[in-house]
Amino acid sequence: MSGPNGDPNIPSDDGIIEDEDEFNEEEYAAINTMLDQINSCLDDLEERNDSLNGKLHELLESNRQARQEFRVQLTTATPPGEEQLFPDQDSPATEGEKGGE
């Protein structure tokens, strides 16, 4: 006789999980308590993640504004005819290149 998936020589009753496992109320209560604790921890992690994400966006915006202000200072402080350097370039500006600030 073939098994449930057509496998030869495997009786169809082998490997069937019976749902007759009896758990008492204490075991269900313990599992429920553990799941509540896990849920609480996950909620806490989600709040921390949201908070860090918000702080990161604030920092990025602050950095963006500071770079823009720095660019404006560089363009207004650089005498005509000199090369203008911006903070995004790879080479750092020296005091002479900054216009003697």
Buried (B, 14 or more C-beta within 10 A) or exposed (E): EEBEEEEEEBEEEEEEEEEEEEEEEEEEEEEEEEEEEEEEEEEEEEEEEEEEEEEEEEEEEEEEEEEEEEBEEBEEEBEEEEEEBEEEEEEEBEEEBBBEE
